[in-house]
Amino acid sequence: GLLHNPAVSIACVGDVTPRTDDFTTEFESALIAGRAVRVTEDEEKIAALRAISLRYTPDNMDRFDDAVARSLSRTDVWRVSMDQVTGKQKKYGPDGREIKSGISK
């Protein structure tokens, strides 16, 4: 598991749009390589869980504190310490010409 081998890779893809006149898509993506670190401090765990909950279940926040009280002791939270981030996108300009770009840090 992550305790013995914390190396992780995360792939994120967003804004995928099929091209109607071709067999391709417009897209943007990022790849992250790093190390998973187990969060042990309750304050940091709660802050992370609150951010996730606000993003995905904002209508349930009135029950957040009760859920944390019931479940925090049996909930693991991990953060990723990023070693490398790369990204690229393929988009098309108004003239229909392909625009490619990429970054690496």
Backbone as CSV, one residue per row, in Angstrom:
resi,resn,N_x,N_y,N_z,CA_x,CA_y,CA_z,C_x,C_y,C_z
1,GLY,0.797,-1.179,0.000,0.000,0.000,0.000,0.849,1.257,0.000
2,LEU,0.204,2.364,0.194,0.865,3.668,0.142,1.866,3.871,1.271
3,LEU,1.662,3.195,2.396,2.620,3.343,3.489,3.984,2.776,3.117
4,HIS,4.002,1.727,2.307,5.257,1.089,1.922,5.801,1.615,0.597
5,ASN,4.930,2.080,-0.272,5.351,2.629,-1.562,4.479,3.843,-1.871
6,PRO,4.901,5.025,-1.433,4.048,6.209,-1.564,4.064,6.879,-2.939
7,ALA,4.765,6.308,-3.906,4.819,6.921,-5.240,3.441,6.864,-5.894
8,VAL,2.974,8.004,-6.405,1.663,8.068,-7.052,1.748,8.871,-8.343
9,SER,0.820,8.584,-9.223,0.611,9.364,-10.439,-0.872,9.667,-10.534
10,ILE,-1.190,10.885,-10.897,-2.582,11.306,-11.040,-2.740,11.922,-12.424
11,ALA,-3.757,11.497,-13.138,-4.066,12.063,-14.452,-5.395,12.803,-14.364
12,CYS,-5.425,14.013,-14.854,-6.637,14.832,-14.856,-6.904,15.286,-16.289
13,VAL,-8.125,15.110,-16.735,-8.510,15.526,-18.082,-9.750,16.393,-17.962
14,GLY,-9.745,17.512,-18.647,-10.895,18.396,-18.592,-11.206,18.989,-19.945
15,ASP,-12.377,19.541,-20.049,-12.810,20.265,-21.245,-12.591,19.445,-22.515
16,VAL,-13.106,18.215,-22.523,-12.996,17.347,-23.696,-14.176,17.630,-24.618
17,THR,-13.874,17.998,-25.855,-14.912,18.320,-26.828,-14.631,17.574,-28.127
18,PRO,-15.517,16.676,-28.537,-15.309,15.992,-29.823,-15.409,16.985,-30.980
19,ARG,-14.571,16.787,-31.978,-14.649,17.589,-33.195,-15.692,16.953,-34.101
20,THR,-16.626,17.737,-34.570,-17.709,17.186,-35.390,-17.259,16.842,-36.804
21,ASP,-16.173,17.453,-37.255,-15.735,17.240,-38.636,-14.477,16.376,-38.741
22,ASP,-14.108,15.687,-37.649,-12.874,14.905,-37.654,-12.967,13.825,-36.579
23,PHE,-12.020,12.909,-36.561,-11.992,11.833,-35.576,-11.005,12.159,-34.463
24,THR,-11.239,13.265,-33.775,-10.358,13.693,-32.691,-11.159,14.520,-31.698
25,THR,-10.499,14.947,-30.651,-11.135,15.785,-29.642,-10.225,16.961,-29.316
26,GLU,-10.847,18.021,-28.838,-10.102,19.078,-28.177,-10.052,18.677,-26.709
27,PHE,-8.938,18.972,-26.031,-8.825,18.566,-24.630,-7.771,19.404,-23.930
28,GLU,-7.763,19.283,-22.606,-6.678,19.773,-21.774,-6.427,18.708,-20.721
29,SER,-5.161,18.502,-20.368,-4.847,17.448,-19.406,-3.625,17.824,-18.579
30,ALA,-3.522,17.193,-17.418,-2.359,17.362,-16.546,-2.009,16.013,-15.943
31,LEU,-0.731,15.762,-15.810,-0.223,14.568,-15.142,0.623,15.024,-13.963
32,ILE,0.399,14.395,-12.819,1.129,14.736,-11.603,1.834,13.486,-11.112
33,ALA,3.115,13.605,-10.822,3.875,12.525,-10.191,4.338,13.043,-8.838
34,GLY,4.199,12.206,-7.822,4.599,12.657,-6.497,4.532,11.548,-5.475
35,ARG,4.429,11.969,-4.217,4.382,11.030,-3.100,3.131,11.280,-2.275
36,ALA,2.442,10.205,-1.951,1.270,10.298,-1.087,1.736,10.387,0.359
37,VAL,1.168,11.332,1.092,1.512,11.543,2.492,0.229,11.426,3.307
38,ARG,0.222,10.535,4.274,-0.965,10.351,5.119,-1.107,11.555,6.049
39,VAL,-2.289,12.152,6.072,-2.571,13.288,6.942,-2.946,12.736,8.315
40,THR,-2.247,13.198,9.343,-2.493,12.676,10.693,-3.149,13.696,11.615
41,GLU,-3.039,14.965,11.304,-3.624,16.007,12.150,-5.107,16.177,11.822
42,ASP,-5.952,16.092,12.844,-7.398,16.208,12.635,-7.785,17.511,11.951
43,GLU,-7.134,18.608,12.317,-7.479,19.905,11.735,-7.280,19.903,10.216
44,GLU,-6.180,19.328,9.753,-5.916,19.260,8.311,-6.882,18.300,7.621
45,LYS,-7.185,17.170,8.281,-8.142,16.218,7.713,-9.509,16.877,7.532
46,ILE,-9.964,17.580,8.560,-11.281,18.226,8.504,-11.303,19.304,7.425
47,ALA,-10.235,20.079,7.303,-10.177,21.125,6.271,-10.269,20.510,4.880
48,ALA,-9.571,19.399,4.662,-9.624,18.735,3.353,-11.010,18.168,3.084
49,LEU,-11.584,17.501,4.074,-12.924,16.926,3.900,-13.970,18.011,3.676
50,ARG,-13.809,19.146,4.361,-14.745,20.264,4.172,-14.646,20.801,2.738
51,ALA,-13.429,20.957,2.226,-13.247,21.463,0.857,-13.871,20.514,-0.162
52,ILE,-13.663,19.215,0.015,-14.252,18.226,-0.897,-15.771,18.259,-0.803
53,SER,-16.285,18.323,0.415,-17.738,18.325,0.614,-18.380,19.582,0.047
54,LEU,-17.746,20.725,0.241,-18.277,21.966,-0.332,-18.320,21.898,-1.852
55,ARG,-17.342,21.239,-2.435,-17.289,21.122,-3.898,-18.374,20.192,-4.435
56,TYR,-18.541,19.030,-3.793,-19.394,17.992,-4.373,-20.756,17.819,-3.697
57,THR,-20.896,18.232,-2.451,-22.182,18.071,-1.754,-22.521,19.322,-0.939
58,PRO,-22.538,20.490,-1.580,-22.757,21.728,-0.818,-24.110,21.783,-0.112
59,ASP,-25.100,21.085,-0.630,-26.424,21.117,-0.005,-26.497,20.303,1.280
60,ASN,-25.459,19.533,1.587,-25.466,18.693,2.793,-24.599,19.252,3.914
61,MET,-24.071,20.453,3.763,-23.115,20.976,4.735,-23.711,21.185,6.118
62,ASP,-25.023,21.271,6.221,-25.622,21.405,7.549,-25.413,20.143,8.386
63,ARG,-25.058,19.031,7.752,-24.807,17.778,8.472,-23.324,17.422,8.519
64,PHE,-22.469,18.307,8.026,-21.039,18.017,7.940,-20.418,17.748,9.308
65,ASP,-20.659,18.620,10.272,-20.033,18.463,11.591,-20.433,17.154,12.256
66,ASP,-21.696,16.757,12.120,-22.137,15.474,12.685,-21.437,14.308,11.999
67,ALA,-21.298,14.374,10.688,-20.629,13.299,9.952,-19.163,13.193,10.368
68,VAL,-18.506,14.322,10.542,-17.107,14.319,10.979,-16.998,13.721,12.374
69,ALA,-17.892,14.107,13.267,-17.859,13.571,14.634,-18.015,12.053,14.637
70,ARG,-18.864,11.535,13.757,-19.102,10.083,13.690,-17.970,9.330,13.006
71,SER,-17.357,9.922,11.996,-16.515,9.139,11.092,-15.043,9.527,11.024
72,LEU,-14.641,10.646,11.591,-13.267,11.113,11.401,-12.232,10.090,11.864
73,SER,-12.488,9.418,12.963,-11.494,8.483,13.508,-11.243,7.293,12.588
74,ARG,-12.177,7.000,11.702,-11.998,5.866,10.789,-11.838,6.305,9.327
75,THR,-11.563,7.588,9.133,-11.396,8.137,7.792,-9.938,8.528,7.576
76,ASP,-9.335,7.991,6.527,-7.980,8.390,6.150,-8.053,9.489,5.100
77,VAL,-7.159,10.445,5.210,-7.002,11.503,4.224,-5.529,11.495,3.821
78,TRP,-5.289,11.565,2.527,-3.930,11.588,1.986,-3.775,12.830,1.130
79,ARG,-2.611,13.437,1.196,-2.302,14.542,0.289,-1.153,14.107,-0.601
80,VAL,-1.038,14.726,-1.735,0.031,14.388,-2.671,1.052,15.517,-2.668
81,SER,2.276,15.161,-2.330,3.397,16.083,-2.443,3.920,15.951,-3.873
82,MET,3.716,16.995,-4.672,4.004,16.910,-6.106,5.497,17.069,-6.393
83,ASP,6.030,16.131,-7.171,7.414,16.207,-7.626,7.501,16.733,-9.056
84,GLN,6.516,16.394,-9.875,6.525,16.815,-11.279,5.091,17.004,-11.758
85,VAL,4.889,18.062,-12.520,3.584,18.333,-13.129,3.817,18.607,-14.609
86,THR,3.074,17.918,-15.455,3.121,18.197,-16.887,1.697,18.401,-17.376
87,GLY,1.559,19.182,-18.407,0.232,19.423,-18.953,0.302,19.657,-20.445
88,LYS,-0.811,19.403,-21.092,-0.892,19.715,-22.516,-2.348,19.943,-22.884
89,GLN,-2.512,20.535,-24.029,-3.860,20.738,-24.548,-3.816,20.686,-26.062
90,LYS,-4.941,20.362,-26.630,-5.111,20.446,-28.081,-6.409,21.205,-28.300
91,LYS,-6.293,22.344,-28.900,-7.438,23.199,-29.191,-7.350,23.632,-30.646
92,TYR,-8.442,24.134,-31.141,-8.491,24.641,-32.511,-8.894,26.100,-32.476
93,GLY,-8.213,26.896,-33.272,-8.513,28.311,-33.356,-9.731,28.568,-34.220
94,PRO,-10.165,29.820,-34.279,-11.327,30.184,-35.087,-11.157,29.845,-36.565
95,ASP,-9.897,29.777,-37.012,-9.635,29.447,-38.414,-9.612,27.940,-38.667
96,GLY,-9.845,27.131,-37.602,-9.860,25.682,-37.751,-8.499,25.022,-37.639
97,ARG,-7.451,25.827,-37.467,-6.097,25.267,-37.350,-5.839,24.798,-35.920
98,GLU,-5.114,23.682,-35.820,-4.821,23.096,-34.510,-3.801,23.943,-33.745
99,ILE,-4.083,24.131,-32.452,-3.173,24.832,-31.550,-2.742,23.809,-30.502
100,LYS,-1.465,23.474,-30.450,-0.957,22.533,-29.446,-0.053,23.286,-28.485
101,SER,-0.104,22.889,-27.226,0.813,23.477,-26.256,1.011,22.502,-25.115
102,GLY,2.098,22.683,-24.395,2.386,21.823,-23.255,3.295,22.531,-22.273
103,ILE,3.262,22.074,-21.011,4.135,22.621,-19.979,4.708,21.473,-19.172
104,SER,5.832,21.734,-18.561,6.444,20.747,-17.673,7.184,21.495,-16.586
105,LYS,6.946,21.103,-15.334,7.640,21.742,-14.205,8.078,20.687,-13.239
